[in-house]
Amino acid sequence: MKKYIEIEGDYNNGDYTKQTTLVSDEEIETLKPIIRKIKAHHGKVKFYVKAIDDEKLAIIQPYLPRFEGGDIHTIESIKIITVTNEEVLL
């Protein structure tokens, strides 16, 4: 059984993007307190970066969607997806 974390973000112009990353149970447990702080700040990057120390920001950074112009403005959703069946088509 595989688990993925899916994070959807907004670039502050109505353009949304998602990043889906394979994640372990241990990584999920490490991310949960960080996600709670993000949720407390309604996903607004400019607010939650002040509430989370640099070490924890470095932990979540690889899971966040990015684009050529920089980082997202707001995290709209964070989901854990559990895949119990996988069918390879190609």
C-alpha positions as CSV (number, residue, x, y, z in Angstrom):
1,M,0.0,0.0,0.0
2,K,1.4,3.4,-1.1
3,K,0.6,6.8,0.4
4,Y,1.0,10.1,-1.3
5,I,0.7,13.7,0.0
6,E,-1.1,16.0,-2.4
7,I,-0.7,19.7,-1.8
8,E,-2.6,22.3,-3.9
9,G,-1.4,25.9,-4.1
10,D,-2.4,29.2,-5.6
11,Y,0.1,31.6,-7.1
12,N,-2.1,34.6,-6.0
13,N,-3.5,35.0,-9.5
14,G,-6.1,32.3,-9.6
15,D,-3.7,29.7,-11.1
16,Y,-3.7,26.6,-9.1
17,T,-1.2,23.8,-9.1
18,K,-0.8,20.5,-7.3
19,Q,2.2,18.4,-6.3
20,T,1.7,14.7,-5.4
21,T,4.6,13.0,-3.6
22,L,5.1,9.5,-2.3
23,V,5.3,9.7,1.5
24,S,5.9,7.2,4.3
25,D,4.0,7.0,7.6
26,E,7.0,8.4,9.4
27,E,7.1,11.4,7.1
28,I,3.4,12.0,7.6
29,E,3.9,12.0,11.4
30,T,6.7,14.5,11.0
31,L,4.6,16.7,8.7
32,K,1.4,16.8,10.8
33,P,2.6,19.4,13.4
34,I,3.8,21.6,10.5
35,I,0.5,21.2,8.7
36,R,-1.4,22.2,11.8
37,K,0.5,25.5,11.9
38,I,-0.1,26.1,8.2
39,K,-3.8,25.4,8.8
40,A,-3.9,27.8,11.8
41,H,-2.7,30.5,9.3
42,H,-5.3,29.5,6.6
43,G,-2.5,28.4,4.3
44,K,-1.2,31.9,3.8
45,V,2.5,31.6,3.2
46,K,3.4,35.1,4.4
47,F,1.9,34.3,7.8
48,Y,2.8,30.7,8.4
49,V,6.5,31.2,7.5
50,K,6.8,33.5,10.5
51,A,5.3,30.8,12.8
52,I,7.4,27.9,11.6
53,D,11.2,27.7,12.2
54,D,13.6,27.3,9.3
55,E,14.2,23.6,10.1
56,K,10.5,22.7,9.8
57,L,10.1,24.8,6.7
58,A,13.0,22.8,5.1
59,I,11.1,19.6,5.9
60,I,7.9,20.6,4.1
61,Q,9.5,22.5,1.2
62,P,10.1,19.4,-1.0
63,Y,6.4,18.6,-0.9
64,L,5.2,22.1,-1.9
65,P,4.3,22.9,-5.5
66,R,6.5,25.4,-7.3
67,F,6.5,27.2,-10.6
68,E,9.2,28.9,-12.7
69,G,8.4,32.3,-11.1
70,G,8.8,31.2,-7.5
71,D,6.7,29.9,-4.7
72,I,3.0,29.6,-4.2
73,H,1.1,32.3,-2.3
74,T,-1.5,30.1,-0.5
75,I,-1.8,26.4,0.3
76,E,-5.4,25.6,-0.6
77,S,-5.5,21.9,0.4
78,I,-3.3,19.1,1.8
79,K,-4.5,15.5,1.3
80,I,-3.1,12.1,2.2
81,I,-4.0,9.6,-0.5
82,T,-3.8,5.9,0.2
83,V,-3.5,3.7,-2.9
84,T,-4.6,0.1,-2.2
85,N,-4.7,-1.0,-5.8
86,E,-2.5,0.1,-8.7
87,E,-3.0,-0.9,-12.3
88,V,-0.1,-0.1,-14.7
89,L,-1.4,0.7,-18.1
90,L,1.8,1.4,-20.0
